[in-house]
Amino acid sequence: MSLRKKLMDLFYKAATGTKKVKLTLTPLGILFFFGGLFLFFIISLWLDKVLRFKGFVSHPLNLIISIPLIIFGFLLTLWCVLTFFKKKGTPVPFNPPPKLIKEGPYKYVRNPMLTGLFILMFGIGILVNSISFTFIFTPLFIVLMFAELKAVEEPELERRFGEEYISYKKEVPMFIPRLSGKIKERR
């Protein structure tokens, strides 16, 4: 059995499993995710130092650019987290809400929490003036998240929600909302 299949099965079994399984795996998922992000950040600062990368945006311009990005990214991410809690779940794939969320920010994109996190990461990279974090590790994180979503999370969601998720996936973009056309009303 491939690693992809094993991960998809783990996500599915946890998402459809007992409360005890969900409560056990949720902190591990949070620790793994944020631990990886922290590691990316530390390695990028180290790489900037080793490669002698100088800042790319002077002060106070870095504040003018980064603060709105950080605030917007944080608020979008927070909105998503609150939407999950309201629907009796968490953003961690091991402990999701029992029903597919298609409201709030999820009306416009399938993964608004990651969109918010990507924006937040770019803002932090500009704030700390890290070339590596802004232009290497944040794009690398986006590529890794895209690959994980396509290979593991989306197939698991299709398995769990069937046609409802397949239709949602066809109608709603992954990360960036459509700028043209009408937005279809969702229940």
Residue frames as qw, qx, qy, qz and C-alpha x, y, z in Angstrom:
[[0.000, 0.890, 0.457, 0.000, 0.00, 0.00, 0.00],
 [0.416, 0.520, -0.023, 0.745, 1.41, 3.41, -0.96],
 [0.248, -0.189, -0.437, 0.844, 2.13, 6.19, 1.54],
 [0.266, -0.107, -0.204, -0.936, -0.56, 8.30, -0.14],
 [0.621, -0.302, -0.612, -0.386, -3.15, 5.57, 0.37],
 [0.533, -0.271, -0.657, 0.459, -2.04, 4.99, 3.98],
 [0.072, -0.088, -0.244, 0.963, -2.36, 8.71, 4.77],
 [0.433, -0.179, -0.361, -0.806, -5.75, 8.93, 3.07],
 [0.647, -0.320, -0.686, -0.093, -6.96, 5.93, 5.07],
 [0.390, -0.205, -0.548, 0.711, -5.60, 7.42, 8.30],
 [0.145, -0.017, 0.027, -0.989, -7.42, 10.72, 7.63],
 [0.561, -0.222, -0.515, -0.609, -10.63, 8.87, 6.76],
 [0.617, -0.292, -0.712, 0.166, -10.52, 6.54, 9.76],
 [0.246, -0.177, -0.442, 0.844, -9.81, 9.43, 12.11],
 [0.247, -0.054, -0.133, -0.958, -12.48, 11.69, 10.56],
 [0.688, -0.212, -0.435, -0.541, -15.09, 8.95, 10.81],
 [0.537, -0.005, -0.778, 0.325, -13.76, 7.39, 14.00],
 [0.494, -0.660, -0.540, 0.170, -14.53, 7.72, 17.65],
 [0.137, -0.966, 0.020, -0.217, -14.24, 10.90, 19.67],
 [0.725, -0.586, 0.269, 0.241, -11.30, 9.34, 21.56],
 [0.736, 0.189, 0.349, 0.548, -9.37, 8.78, 18.30],
 [0.243, 0.829, 0.201, 0.461, -10.11, 12.36, 17.17],
 [0.384, -0.913, 0.089, -0.105, -9.06, 13.85, 20.51],
 [0.791, -0.375, 0.312, 0.368, -5.84, 11.82, 20.46],
 [0.655, 0.280, 0.381, 0.589, -4.82, 12.65, 16.88],
 [0.130, 0.941, 0.234, 0.208, -5.87, 16.32, 16.81],
 [0.356, -0.884, 0.230, 0.196, -3.02, 17.63, 19.04],
 [0.687, -0.185, 0.526, 0.466, -0.55, 15.51, 17.08],
 [0.483, 0.632, 0.451, 0.405, -1.81, 17.01, 13.82],
 [0.064, -0.995, -0.049, -0.065, -1.51, 20.54, 15.23],
 [0.566, -0.671, 0.371, 0.305, 1.99, 19.85, 16.55],
 [0.685, 0.108, 0.536, 0.482, 3.16, 18.33, 13.26],
 [0.358, 0.794, 0.359, 0.335, 1.72, 21.18, 11.14],
 [0.121, -0.985, 0.062, -0.102, 2.95, 24.10, 13.24],
 [0.692, -0.507, 0.388, 0.335, 6.21, 22.34, 14.04],
 [0.669, 0.310, 0.453, 0.501, 6.86, 22.07, 10.31],
 [0.179, 0.916, 0.190, 0.304, 6.03, 25.73, 9.78],
 [0.433, -0.873, 0.201, 0.096, 8.33, 26.75, 12.64],
 [0.753, -0.206, 0.448, 0.435, 11.10, 24.59, 11.21],
 [0.519, 0.632, 0.353, 0.455, 10.66, 26.24, 7.80],
 [0.075, -0.982, -0.030, -0.172, 10.94, 29.65, 9.46],
 [0.600, -0.695, 0.330, 0.218, 14.07, 28.80, 11.48],
 [0.743, 0.062, 0.465, 0.477, 15.80, 27.16, 8.50],
 [0.394, 0.791, 0.274, 0.380, 14.99, 30.16, 6.30],
 [0.231, -0.962, 0.138, -0.037, 16.54, 32.59, 8.81],
 [0.712, -0.430, 0.452, 0.323, 19.59, 30.33, 9.07],
 [0.680, 0.381, 0.446, 0.440, 19.84, 30.15, 5.25],
 [0.157, 0.961, 0.097, 0.206, 19.63, 33.95, 4.98],
 [0.439, -0.830, 0.324, 0.114, 22.56, 34.18, 7.40],
 [0.755, -0.164, 0.526, 0.354, 24.66, 31.46, 5.72],
 [0.560, 0.499, 0.452, 0.482, 24.09, 32.84, 2.21],
 [0.262, -0.316, -0.089, 0.908, 24.48, 36.41, 3.50],
 [0.048, 0.630, 0.600, 0.491, 21.15, 37.48, 2.07],
 [0.048, -0.075, -0.272, 0.958, 20.48, 41.05, 2.98],
 [0.304, 0.550, 0.606, -0.488, 16.98, 42.39, 3.50],
 [0.292, 0.304, 0.641, 0.642, 15.07, 43.20, 0.36],
 [0.126, -0.803, -0.401, -0.422, 12.66, 45.84, 1.69],
 [0.268, 0.272, -0.408, 0.829, 13.91, 48.76, 3.72],
 [0.236, -0.579, -0.664, 0.409, 12.40, 49.87, 7.00],
 [0.442, 0.112, 0.653, -0.605, 9.65, 51.29, 7.36],
 [0.556, 0.245, -0.459, -0.648, 8.44, 50.07, 3.93],
 [0.324, 0.018, -0.946, 0.013, 8.59, 46.49, 5.21],
 [0.112, 0.268, 0.716, -0.635, 6.10, 47.46, 7.95],
 [0.433, 0.353, -0.026, -0.829, 3.81, 49.26, 5.51],
 [0.552, 0.212, -0.674, -0.443, 3.68, 46.19, 3.26],
 [0.332, 0.031, -0.930, 0.156, 3.73, 43.42, 5.88],
 [0.200, 0.094, 0.635, -0.740, 1.29, 44.64, 8.54],
 [0.652, 0.210, -0.023, -0.728, -1.78, 44.66, 6.23],
 [0.628, 0.219, -0.715, -0.218, -0.79, 41.21, 4.88],
 [0.189, 0.062, -0.875, 0.442, -0.33, 39.82, 8.39],
 [0.376, 0.135, 0.455, -0.796, -3.62, 41.27, 9.62],
 [0.696, 0.243, -0.255, -0.626, -5.59, 40.09, 6.57],
 [0.552, 0.208, -0.806, -0.045, -4.00, 36.62, 6.61],
 [0.033, 0.025, -0.820, 0.571, -4.59, 36.25, 10.35],
 [0.489, 0.169, 0.306, -0.799, -8.22, 37.41, 10.18],
 [0.703, 0.238, -0.459, -0.489, -9.01, 35.12, 7.24],
 [0.433, 0.143, -0.873, 0.171, -7.43, 32.17, 9.05],
 [0.139, 0.035, 0.679, -0.720, -9.29, 33.03, 12.26],
 [0.623, 0.169, -0.032, -0.763, -12.60, 33.29, 10.37],
 [0.670, 0.188, -0.674, -0.246, -12.01, 29.78, 9.01],
 [0.244, 0.077, -0.864, 0.434, -11.11, 28.33, 12.41],
 [0.335, 0.101, 0.472, -0.809, -14.23, 29.89, 13.98],
 [0.690, 0.186, -0.308, -0.628, -16.36, 28.51, 11.12],
 [0.552, 0.125, -0.824, 0.019, -15.01, 25.02, 11.85],
 [0.045, -0.013, -0.770, 0.637, -15.66, 25.35, 15.59],
 [0.504, 0.118, 0.141, -0.844, -19.18, 26.62, 14.92],
 [0.785, 0.177, -0.402, -0.437, -19.83, 23.44, 12.89],
 [0.845, -0.407, 0.291, -0.188, -18.54, 21.21, 15.71],
 [0.929, 0.191, 0.008, 0.318, -15.14, 20.35, 14.30],
 [0.391, -0.732, 0.254, 0.497, -11.58, 21.56, 14.01],
 [0.464, 0.768, -0.326, -0.298, -9.40, 22.52, 11.03],
 [0.228, -0.445, 0.862, 0.083, -7.26, 19.45, 11.72],
 [0.585, 0.162, -0.599, -0.522, -8.18, 16.76, 9.15],
 [0.276, -0.017, -0.937, 0.215, -8.31, 14.17, 11.96],
 [0.021, -0.468, -0.715, 0.518, -11.21, 15.98, 13.66],
 [0.038, -0.145, -0.376, -0.914, -13.30, 17.74, 10.99],
 [0.519, 0.103, 0.290, -0.798, -16.92, 18.87, 11.27],
 [0.538, 0.152, 0.826, -0.072, -19.41, 16.10, 10.45],
 [0.551, 0.719, 0.423, -0.022, -20.78, 17.97, 7.42],
 [0.557, 0.273, 0.248, 0.745, -19.04, 19.62, 4.49],
 [0.103, -0.718, -0.220, 0.652, -18.61, 23.35, 5.12],
 [0.393, 0.428, 0.502, 0.641, -19.67, 25.48, 2.16],
 [0.111, -0.933, -0.310, -0.148, -20.41, 28.76, 3.89],
 [0.411, -0.826, 0.140, 0.359, -18.46, 31.75, 5.12],
 [0.005, 0.715, -0.547, -0.436, -15.06, 31.88, 3.42],
 [0.416, -0.051, 0.888, 0.190, -15.64, 28.35, 2.10],
 [0.536, 0.691, 0.413, -0.253, -18.28, 29.78, -0.22],
 [0.314, 0.891, -0.225, -0.238, -15.50, 31.43, -2.24],
 [0.395, 0.564, -0.725, 0.015, -12.56, 28.98, -2.03],
 [0.886, -0.181, -0.417, -0.092, -12.15, 25.40, -0.84],
 [0.761, -0.202, -0.330, 0.521, -9.10, 26.12, 1.29],
 [0.013, 0.900, 0.030, 0.434, -9.40, 29.69, 2.60],
 [0.686, -0.709, 0.114, 0.115, -7.54, 28.81, 5.78],
 [0.768, -0.070, 0.279, 0.572, -4.45, 27.96, 3.75],
 [0.328, 0.727, 0.222, 0.561, -4.97, 31.06, 1.60],
 [0.344, -0.916, 0.014, -0.205, -4.93, 33.11, 4.81],
 [0.789, -0.489, 0.225, 0.296, -1.89, 31.25, 6.08],
 [0.691, 0.314, 0.253, 0.600, -0.01, 31.80, 2.80],
 [0.088, 0.857, 0.106, 0.496, -0.75, 35.53, 2.96],
 [0.596, -0.796, 0.095, -0.035, 0.30, 35.59, 6.62],
 [0.846, -0.190, 0.227, 0.443, 3.57, 33.82, 5.77],
 [0.496, 0.560, 0.176, 0.640, 4.40, 36.30, 3.01],
 [0.211, -0.906, -0.040, -0.365, 3.65, 39.13, 5.46],
 [0.744, -0.628, 0.166, 0.154, 5.93, 37.64, 8.12],
 [0.795, 0.130, 0.221, 0.550, 8.69, 37.08, 5.55],
 [0.264, 0.730, 0.116, 0.619, 8.52, 40.74, 4.52],
 [0.468, -0.862, -0.007, -0.195, 8.30, 41.89, 8.15],
 [0.748, -0.540, 0.282, 0.263, 11.48, 40.05, 9.15],
 [0.298, 0.823, -0.387, -0.291, 13.05, 40.85, 5.77],
 [0.583, -0.264, 0.756, 0.135, 13.86, 37.22, 5.01],
 [0.422, 0.453, -0.538, -0.573, 14.52, 36.53, 1.36],
 [0.132, 0.107, -0.984, -0.055, 14.56, 32.77, 2.01],
 [0.225, 0.335, 0.794, -0.455, 11.25, 32.70, 3.91],
 [0.415, 0.576, 0.122, -0.694, 9.48, 35.01, 1.46],
 [0.530, 0.586, -0.390, -0.473, 10.75, 33.65, -1.84],
 [0.325, 0.289, -0.898, -0.068, 11.85, 30.06, -1.14],
 [0.009, -0.064, -0.930, 0.363, 10.13, 28.53, 1.89],
 [0.464, 0.347, 0.384, -0.719, 6.68, 30.13, 1.58],
 [0.625, 0.397, -0.395, -0.543, 6.37, 29.09, -2.11],
 [0.296, 0.207, -0.932, 0.026, 7.76, 25.65, -1.19],
 [0.232, 0.145, 0.768, -0.578, 5.15, 25.37, 1.59],
 [0.589, 0.382, 0.046, -0.711, 2.41, 26.30, -0.91],
 [0.545, 0.352, -0.684, -0.333, 3.60, 23.60, -3.34],
 [0.129, 0.085, -0.951, 0.268, 3.76, 20.99, -0.56],
 [0.379, 0.245, 0.572, -0.685, 0.28, 21.90, 0.70],
 [0.617, 0.391, -0.252, -0.635, -1.11, 21.76, -2.85],
 [0.442, 0.267, -0.845, -0.135, 0.42, 18.32, -3.36],
 [0.039, 0.037, 0.888, -0.457, -0.87, 17.05, 0.01],
 [0.502, 0.303, 0.303, -0.751, -4.36, 18.39, -0.66],
 [0.636, 0.386, -0.420, -0.519, -4.53, 16.81, -4.12],
 [0.440, 0.251, -0.862, -0.003, -2.99, 13.48, -3.10],
 [0.210, -0.116, -0.878, 0.414, -4.55, 12.92, 0.33],
 [0.178, 0.278, 0.508, -0.796, -7.15, 15.36, 1.64],
 [0.505, 0.259, -0.206, -0.797, -9.30, 15.82, -1.46],
 [0.507, 0.032, -0.819, -0.267, -9.55, 12.07, -2.21],
 [0.150, -0.185, -0.842, 0.484, -10.47, 11.52, 1.46],
 [0.303, 0.291, 0.263, -0.869, -13.16, 14.23, 1.25],
 [0.543, 0.171, -0.528, -0.629, -14.52, 12.62, -1.93],
 [0.390, -0.050, -0.917, 0.065, -14.64, 9.29, -0.13],
 [0.051, -0.263, -0.710, 0.652, -16.40, 10.77, 2.90],
 [0.302, 0.476, 0.272, -0.780, -18.83, 13.18, 1.20],
 [0.533, 0.350, 0.740, 0.216, -19.15, 11.64, -2.27],
 [0.320, 0.607, 0.492, 0.536, -20.96, 13.63, -4.95],
 [0.205, -0.948, -0.230, 0.081, -21.50, 16.58, -2.63],
 [0.457, -0.667, 0.287, 0.514, -17.75, 17.22, -2.44],
 [0.520, 0.145, 0.594, 0.597, -17.16, 16.43, -6.11],
 [0.159, 0.820, 0.457, 0.307, -19.75, 19.08, -7.09],
 [0.330, -0.916, -0.025, 0.226, -18.31, 21.56, -4.59],
 [0.585, -0.374, 0.419, 0.585, -14.82, 20.97, -5.98],
 [0.431, 0.428, 0.563, 0.560, -16.04, 21.66, -9.53],
 [0.005, -0.891, -0.378, -0.252, -17.76, 24.91, -8.52],
 [0.360, -0.928, 0.084, 0.037, -15.32, 26.42, -6.02],
 [0.559, 0.654, -0.427, 0.279, -11.63, 27.19, -6.71],
 [0.798, -0.149, -0.463, 0.355, -8.92, 25.81, -4.44],
 [0.516, -0.323, -0.280, 0.742, -7.14, 28.92, -3.09],
 [0.064, -0.168, 0.099, 0.979, -7.98, 32.08, -5.04],
 [0.401, 0.562, 0.593, -0.415, -11.58, 33.29, -5.40],
 [0.406, 0.478, 0.558, 0.543, -12.93, 33.93, -8.86],
 [0.111, -0.345, -0.107, 0.926, -12.89, 37.63, -9.61],
 [0.330, 0.104, -0.374, -0.860, -15.42, 37.55, -12.42],
 [0.457, -0.224, -0.788, -0.346, -18.85, 36.10, -12.81],
 [0.606, -0.531, 0.012, -0.592, -21.54, 35.56, -10.28],
 [0.000, 0.257, -0.892, 0.372, -20.92, 33.71, -7.08],
 [0.553, -0.289, -0.683, -0.379, -23.44, 30.96, -6.73],
 [0.524, -0.507, 0.293, -0.618, -25.50, 30.95, -3.58],
 [0.457, 0.088, -0.874, 0.140, -24.81, 28.03, -1.25],
 [0.681, -0.592, -0.282, -0.326, -26.84, 26.62, 1.57]]
